[in-house]
Amino acid sequence: MSDVELLVYADRLGGTIPELQAVLDGPLRAFSSVHVLPFYIPFDGADAGFDPVDHAAVDPRLGTWDDLRSLSGTRGLTADLIVNHVSSSSAEFVDWLARGDASEFAGMFLTFDTVFPNGGTEHDITAFYRPRPGLPFTAYQGADGSRHLVWTTFMPSQVDLDVNHPAALRYLRRVLRALADGGVSTVRLDAVGYAVKTPGTDSFMTPETLEFAEVVVALAHEAQVEVLVEVHAHYSQQLAIAPLVDWVYDFALAPLLLHSLGTGTVDRLARWFEIRPENAITVLDTHDGIGIIDAGPSGDRPGLISQDEMASIFARADVATGGHSSIASVVPAWFTLPHQINATFFSTLAGETAPYLLARAVQHFLPGRPQVYYVGLLGGLDDTTLFAETGNGRDVNRHRYPAGEIDLALGTEVTQAQLGLARLRTTHPAFDGEFSWETSGDDEARLLWSNGEARAELTVRTTLGAPSFRIELADAGRERVLATPADLASWERFGR
């Protein structure tokens, strides 16, 4: 049996860390692990906590390190280690601007000259991959009048670290120590794919990136913390980094399921089942949207799906969301398609329960650790109001749930069915055994776990207009079939 993990913002589900724990100890107790998205100072910055002013402190509006240690007492706890950047308001960056070379943080931040000591050409500069429009530089001026072009891969207020510099490594070691002392058992290396800039390449998931990942893994293991790496990229890059870390995301599953449900086929899923890493955190949706590039081609490398098939996924999402996903999704520089759909997974399926639960069932049956995003768990549709307020496309999938709205969502069929899937994955003995799979025809796949007499078999059919799932269970000499949302919602292990 394995963990099933909830991915959540403390302030958007519960409001504080103690209130989040109350929900996890109560109606969401089926989740044996939780990934709490950035709770650092400030948790509500320009990038929803991914621009830490103080990466080693809990924002007091959310709670304390004692609250996090309490939260982790009976479950796994994952937190983000933001390795690419810090806030321009951080004490370290402010000190460097004020004191220049006299600062103990001198060299910690990446400038244009660090990467291009002899100057960079137009070709050199435009070769870099950036998930935003425009160039990755922001002008800053020191107190002595010195001028700097600082690398800002994501936002002007998110200043990049020179991760090869001793000052940056000391900073990361200090943050890791604080997280480990606070009860964190796994760190997610946020945006590690962008962390190393290497002239002559696109500087995304290069050999130099893998070398840096090994350094951070060693630092984390020194602190007795496991490492999950976040890489939105060609699937071959996931396969390359998987042996170097404890956990890697299976980002390819979501677009492949959307392809299968949109075409009535399972052949592309089957290809992925053959090669996917087993040390995978399996996701359909995250706080950043639904990655599509993870299954597509890159340069001369073919994808699990083609560029045209990627475009079709975006087109179907556009129809399902009434055109809103096209408005909210961002096309990076030098690209013709967005790299992700900014919409909830439920919205990309037009709020239809059957295909949605089919996808969730596949997610829960694959090897690795299923991770369910809080908005997806609660059957959330696009928060177009929040998007209109902020202009941030990712906010359509970052809804804030007050207590009353949580209670309403917990009573819905789609949420109760997902909680049943979580109970199934974490308590049925079949999941301690061997995994296998097979396809039958163009639109049917079977996923099987067996452990002695215990068996759990999922059959999914992606037939256009009539998607369906069927789970056959055997345990302690008894059998049961789950084929409806109500079946999933009511499931408890025999003898409990």
HUCORDA-V882123 format. One record per residue. PSI is psi in radians with two decimals (* if undefined). Layout:
<<PSI> <PSI>>
This chain:
<<2.76> <2.96> <2.60> <2.26> <2.48> <2.31> <2.18> <2.62> <2.26> <-0.64> <-0.26> <-0.10> <1.59> <-0.95> <-0.67> <2.99> <-0.78> <-0.67> <-0.62> <-0.74> <-0.66> <-0.68> <-0.72> <-0.58> <-0.32> <-1.89> <-0.35> <0.49> <-0.19> <-0.35> <2.13> <0.05> <2.71> <2.38> <1.91> <2.03> <2.89> <2.15> <0.27> <3.07> <2.08> <2.52> <-0.30> <0.72> <-2.87> <-0.42> <0.73> <0.79> <-0.22> <0.41> <1.13> <2.29> <-0.67> <1.78> <-0.21> <0.24> <2.49> <2.31> <2.10> <-0.31> <-0.35> <-0.53> <-2.66> <2.99> <-0.60> <-0.65> <-0.69> <-0.67> <-0.62> <-0.76> <-0.66> <-0.01> <-0.61> <0.25> <2.82> <2.60> <2.11> <2.44> <2.83> <2.28> <1.87> <1.73> <-0.29> <-0.50> <2.93> <3.08> <2.55> <-0.21> <0.05> <2.66> <-0.62> <-0.82> <-0.71> <-0.72> <-0.71> <-0.75> <-0.62> <-0.66> <-0.12> <-2.33> <-0.30> <-0.22> <2.47> <-0.19> <0.11> <2.27> <-0.19> <-0.42> <2.51> <2.15> <2.93> <-0.77> <-0.45> <-0.72> <-0.63> <1.24> <-0.42> <0.28> <2.64> <2.47> <2.96> <-0.75> <-0.75> <-0.81> <-0.71> <-0.13> <-0.37> <2.39> <2.25> <2.30> <0.40> <2.77> <2.70> <-3.06> <2.67> <0.85> <2.54> <2.38> <2.24> <2.62> <2.31> <2.90> <-0.45> <0.11> <-0.08> <2.54> <2.44> <2.42> <1.80> <2.41> <2.24> <1.51> <-0.64> <-1.09> <2.70> <-0.47> <0.02> <1.71> <2.29> <2.54> <2.58> <1.58> <-0.18> <-0.07> <2.45> <-0.61> <-0.68> <-0.70> <-0.65> <-0.71> <-0.84> <-0.67> <-0.70> <-0.73> <-0.76> <-0.71> <-0.71> <-0.73> <-0.78> <-0.75> <-0.43> <0.13> <0.06> <2.27> <-0.37> <2.39> <2.44> <2.14> <1.71> <2.26> <0.50> <-0.46> <-0.38> <-0.05> <-0.49> <2.16> <2.10> <1.90> <2.52> <-0.03> <3.08> <-0.02> <0.54> <2.06> <0.88> <3.01> <-0.60> <-0.58> <-0.77> <-0.67> <-0.74> <-0.70> <-0.70> <-0.64> <-0.80> <-0.67> <-0.76> <-0.73> <-0.73> <-0.77> <-0.56> <-0.60> <0.10> <0.77> <2.39> <2.84> <2.23> <2.21> <2.42> <1.98> <1.92> <1.77> <-3.13> <2.44> <-0.48> <-0.50> <-0.55> <-0.77> <-0.61> <-0.66> <-0.33> <-0.73> <-0.24> <-0.21> <3.00> <-0.66> <2.56> <2.60> <2.50> <1.46> <-0.29> <-0.44> <-0.78> <-0.91> <-0.55> <-0.65> <-0.70> <-0.63> <-0.80> <-0.77> <-0.43> <-0.28> <-0.19> <0.52> <2.83> <0.11> <-0.63> <-0.63> <-0.78> <-0.70> <-0.71> <-0.69> <-0.54> <-0.55> <-0.16> <2.53> <2.55> <-0.30> <0.96> <2.41> <2.00> <2.08> <2.70> <-0.62> <2.67> <-3.13> <-0.27> <0.03> <-2.80> <1.86> <2.30> <-0.55> <-0.38> <-0.41> <-0.09> <3.12> <2.82> <1.98> <-2.19> <0.15> <2.10> <2.69> <3.10> <-0.45> <2.83> <2.98> <-0.72> <-0.66> <-0.61> <-0.82> <-0.63> <-0.63> <-0.80> <-0.67> <-0.73> <-0.66> <-0.68> <-0.78> <-0.79> <-0.55> <0.21> <0.55> <-0.11> <-0.59> <-0.57> <-0.54> <-0.69> <-0.38> <2.47> <2.36> <2.04> <2.87> <2.42> <0.18> <2.79> <-0.26> <2.70> <2.80> <-0.13> <2.78> <2.13> <1.61> <2.81> <2.69> <-0.64> <-0.67> <-0.64> <-0.31> <0.37> <0.48> <0.40> <2.21> <-0.71> <-0.94> <-0.54> <-0.83> <-0.51> <-0.84> <-0.74> <-0.64> <-0.76> <-0.79> <-0.76> <-0.28> <-0.21> <2.63> <2.63> <-2.68> <1.97> <2.37> <2.19> <2.20> <2.47> <-0.67> <-0.71> <-0.72> <-0.72> <0.22> <0.64> <2.44> <3.00> <2.30> <1.43> <-0.42> <-0.79> <-0.70> <-0.73> <-0.57> <-0.71> <-0.47> <0.05> <2.00> <-0.53> <-0.31> <-0.24> <-0.36> <0.49> <0.83> <2.53> <2.15> <1.89> <2.89> <-0.79> <-0.63> <-0.58> <-0.82> <-0.74> <-0.78> <-0.66> <-0.41> <-0.03> <2.73> <-0.75> <-0.61> <-0.79> <-0.62> <-0.69> <-0.63> <-0.62> <-0.71> <-0.70> <-0.75> <-0.71> <-0.86> <-0.62> <-0.26> <-0.32> <2.26> <-0.31> <-0.56> <-0.04> <-0.02> <-2.47> <2.52> <2.46> <2.94> <2.82> <2.79> <2.74> <1.89> <-2.95> <-0.43> <0.30> <2.36> <2.55> <2.33> <2.20> <2.33> <2.33> <2.43> <1.56> <-2.17> <-0.19> <2.31> <2.55> <2.00> <2.19> <2.21> <2.18> <2.48> <2.18> <0.41> <2.24> <2.24> <-0.19> <0.93> <2.57> <2.79> <2.70> <2.19> <2.16> <2.19> <2.51> <2.35> <2.26> <0.68> <0.14> <2.68> <2.69> <2.60> <2.32> <1.99> <0.05> <2.84> <-0.67> <-0.66> <-0.82> <-0.77> <-0.56> <-0.01> <2.29> <2.60> <2.48> <2.38> <-0.05> <*>>
